[in-house]
């Protein structure tokens, strides 16, 4: 993560008519409730240190936040990586500027999740977070992000000749 003295054009606030989304408000509230330093202290002894050979290590706080994003939104590793690139709210929550910072990819996300599982840190982390939620009087329900996808279908007599609401012909996507 780079210390930002001057915002880039990508994060320069040119979206003056944009209102905060539900996701952005959720992340703002979560940031106020969760003791990130306490969670970092739990995971830090097991997390790779910087200065070792290989690709640069993603800041631990970002990986912990991604771990919770993955849980709260019911995301796979590839979906979590996509959400980083897709959501300005997630980018802000992680403290990233995609014009400067290199976000973790799905392999790094998977490795971190396995590190948490291997060292049985999930229950400790959950205990801290759940205690803070209870103290704040907040309940977080897990959600599911659903992706639209186009799949190849065979024509049937039932939908033969049906039209989309916009008056366009229904189409198939062929390989």
N, C-alpha and C positions, 0 to 999 in steps of 0.2 A: 504494500500500500504506500502511495506517495503522499508526502505532506503537501497539501494544496494551498498555495498562497493565492493563486488566481484560477478561477474555474475555467474549464475548457469550453469550447463552443457547444459540445455535446451536453454539458451540464450547466450551461450558462443562464438558465432561467428564461429562455425565450418563450416558454409556454405560459404566458401571463394569464390566460383564461382557463387554465387547468385547475380543477378542484381536487382535493385529496380523495383518493379512492378508499373504499372500505378496507382493502388490503393495507394501504398506507396507514390508515388510522389504527388498524390492528397492530401493525408492527411498531408504531409509535408508542402505543399503550404497553406492549410487551417489553419494549426497550426500557421503559420506566419501572417495570415490575421485576424483571429477572436480574439476579445478581451475577452478571457475566463473569466478573473477576473470580467469584467462588467456583463457577463451573470450569473456568480456565485452570484454576489450581487443582481441580480433581483430575483433569485430563493431561495436563502439562508433563507429568513425569513419564508418560508413555508416548508422547507426541514427538516426531522427529525434530531434531534441532537444526537451526540454520547453519550454514557454513560447511555442510557435508556435501560430498559429490552428488550429482544428480540434478533434477529440476528444482527450482526454488520452492521452498516450503511456504504454503499458504498460511497467512496468519491464523493462529488457532481460534481466535474469536469468530472469524468468518466460518470456519469449519463447524464450530459448535452451532452457530446460527443456522447454517445449512442443514445440519442434522435435524434441528427442530422443524425447519420448513418442510423437510422431507416427511417427517412424522405428521405434522399438522395438516398438510395438504394431501397426504397419501400418495406421494410421488415415488417413482422408480429413480434410479441413479440418472439415466438419460433425461428424464422429465425434470429432475432437479437442475441439471445443467442448463436445459432449455429455459427454465424459469428465470435463471440468472440473467440470461440474454434478453428475455421477453418482457420482464417486468421492471419498470423504473422503481417501483416500491421496494422490490427485493434488492435491487442494486443499491439503493439508498440505505436500506436496513443493514446490508453487509458492509457499508462504507466503501463501496467500489466506485470507480469512475472508469467505465469500459473504454474510454478513449486513451487511458493511461495504464490501467491495471489489467493484469492477466488473471482472469477468474479461474477457479479450479474446474477441471473437466470431470466427466463422469467417472473416470478411473480414480481420481483423487477422492471424489465423494464416496465411492465404493470402498476404497482403502480405509478412509476415516471411519465409516460405519463398521467395517470389520474390526478395526482397532478398538472401538467402543465395545463391540460384542466379545472380542477375544479377552479383554481385560475386565469384563463384567462391570463396566462403568455405567451402563444404562440405568439400573436401579438407583444408584447413588445420585446421578444427574436428575432423574425423575423426582426423587425425594426432595431435592433442593427446590426444583421448579414448582412442584405441587404445593410445597409449604408456602412459597411466595404467593402463588395464586390464591391459596386459601386465606392468607393474611390480607391480601388485597381485595378479597371478595370477588375474585374473577374465576370464571369457569371457561375453559377452552374446549370446544368440541372439534374433533377431527373432521376435516372436510375432504373432499375429493375433487381434484381438478380433472375435468373431462376434456379430452381433445377430440376435435372433429377430424375425421379421416375419410378419404375416398377409397372405396373398395370396388372391385369388379363384381358386377352382378349379372345374372342371366336375365334376359327379358322374360316377362311372364304375361299371360293373357290379361291378368288383373290390372297391371299398371301400364299396359300397352296403350299409348296415346294419352296418358295423363300429363298434365302440365303443372309446372311450378306456379306458385301464387303470383309471381311477377309476370306470368304469361309466357315464359320461356319453355321451350321443349325440354323434357327430361332427357338427360344424357347419361351415357355410361362412360366409364373410364376404362379404356382397353390398354392392355400391356403393349 
